[in-house]
Amino acid sequence: MTSPSRPIRMLRGLAEAVPAILLAAMFVCFIIQVFMRYVMDSPVGWTVEVCVIAWLWILLWGQSVSAEERDEIRFDIVYGGARPQVRRWFRVIFSVFLVGIYVWSLPALWDFVIFMKIQKTSYLDIRFNWVYSIALIFSVVTILRYAWILWTAATNRDTGLSSVEDLGRKDFSE
């Protein structure tokens, strides 16, 4: 297995830094909220708003952009016990199903995000279309990811982890 090029490694590092930065922002806001509420006796609402938006972005960015396929949860009792050829068909069927659902729902999601420009958050006055734009990123990246998984499984070029058993054979020294 060849090592990715330097620009790819840098982009991967930046993609993985986004959830870490957002988690740090959540922590700082949490500390500010505790201090303002219990020490200053003057709670602030914007910290809760930042935490909710950051959590939404952490979840959707992390799953779509930062996470790799081997990080996903599988029903390994069935998947791990199947022969490699059956696992390959599981991947094909599941990928077709997911790509189909996400492609079918993308126009409605786009309409929703565009529509939400009419409302703003309570404290920070951020338009909700900016807040929910992560859902579009999530959907598009998920479509691309599972289209790639479909192609690699359908053409028998599957290089991902097949089951938990393969985890022991995976070289983590990369």
N, C-alpha and C positions, 0 to 999 in steps of 0.2 A: 504494500500500500504506500503510495507516494505521499509525501508531506505537502500540504497546501502551500501556495506561494505566499510571500510576505504580505502583499496587499490583502489577500483573503484572510490571513491570520489577523491582520490589523482590523479589518471590518468585523470579523467574528468577535474580537476583543471589545470593539465599540458596541456591538449589539448586546454583548453580555454585560457591559457596563451600565446600560440604561436601567435595567431593573435594580441594580445595586445602588445607583444614584437615587432612584426614586424611593427605595427602601430607607436610605439615609435621610432623605427629605421627610419621610413619614416619621422617622424616629425623632428628628429635630422638632417637628411640629407637635409630636406627642409630649416631648419635654416642655416645650413652650406652653402647651395647653395645661399641663399639670402645674407648672409654675404660676401661670396667670390665675388659674382657678383656686389653688390651695394656698398660695403664698400672697398673691396680690388681691385675692377675692374679687377678681374681675375677669370672668371667662371670656375668651374670644372665639368666635365661630369660624373664622377663616381657616384655622388649623384643622378642623374636622373636614372642611371642604377639600383642603389640600390632601389630606389622608385618603379620602374616598376616591378622588381622581387618581392619585398615585397608585392606589391599590388596583383600580380598574386597569390602568396602564401596565402595571407589573404583571398582572394575570394574563392579559391578552398579548402583550409584547413578548413576555417570557415564553408563552406556549408557542407562539407563531414564529418568532424570529430567533430567540435565544436557545430554545430547547432543541435537542436532536431527537431523531426517531427512537434511539435506544433509551431515551429518558421517559418515553411514554409508557403508560400503564396498559398491560394486556391481561387478558384472562388466560394466564399461563397454564392452567390445568388442561385446557383444551388445546391451546396453541402450542405449548411446549411439548405436549405429548404426541403431536402429529408428526408425520413424516415430512421432510423438507419440501417435497412436491406439493403436499396438501397445504403446508404453511404458505407456500408461494401463491396458491389459489385463494387462500384466506386474504392475503395482501391485495390481490387483484380485485376481489369482490368488495372488500372493505374500501379500497381506494376509489373504485367506481361509484360506490354508494356515497362516500363523503364528497367527492368532487361534484357529483350530481346535485346533492343537497345545497352545497355552498354556491354553486353557479346559479341554481334556481333561486336562491334567496338573495343573491347579490343586488339585483335591481331594487327590491323592497328595502334592503338595508341602505342603499345609496339614497333613496327617497327619504328615509327616516333621518339620516344624518343631515342631508340638505335642509329638510324641514326644521330641524332643531336649531337652526341659526336664529330663529325668532325669539328664543329664550336664552337667558343668561343665568349663571350661577348666582346665588344670593349674596355672597360676600365679595367675591373677587371679580364679578362681572365678566366671567369668561363665557363666551358663547358656547352653548351645548354642542354645536356641530364640531367644534374643536375638541371638546371632551370625548365625544363619541367617535371621532375619526379613527381612533385605534381599532374600532370594530371593523372598519373597512380594510385597514392594514392586516388585521388578523385574518379576515376572510380571503383576501387576495393571496397572502402568503400561504395559507392553508391549502388553497386550490393549487397553487404552484407546487407545494411540497408533495401533496398526494398525487398530483399528476406525474411527478417525477418517480414516486414510489410505484405507481401503476406501471409506468414505462419500464422501470428496472425489473419489476416482477414479471411483467408480460414478456419481456425479451430475455428473461432468465439471466439478467446481469445483476441480480440482487447481491449487494455487498453488506447490507445491514445485519444487525444481530437478529438471529432467527428465534432465539429463546433465551431463557435465563441460563440454561446449560451452556450456551455459547459465551456468556459473560466471563466464565473462567478462562476461556481460550482467547479472549480479546486482549490485545497488548495495550496496556494503559500507560506505557512509557512515552507516548507521543508528545 
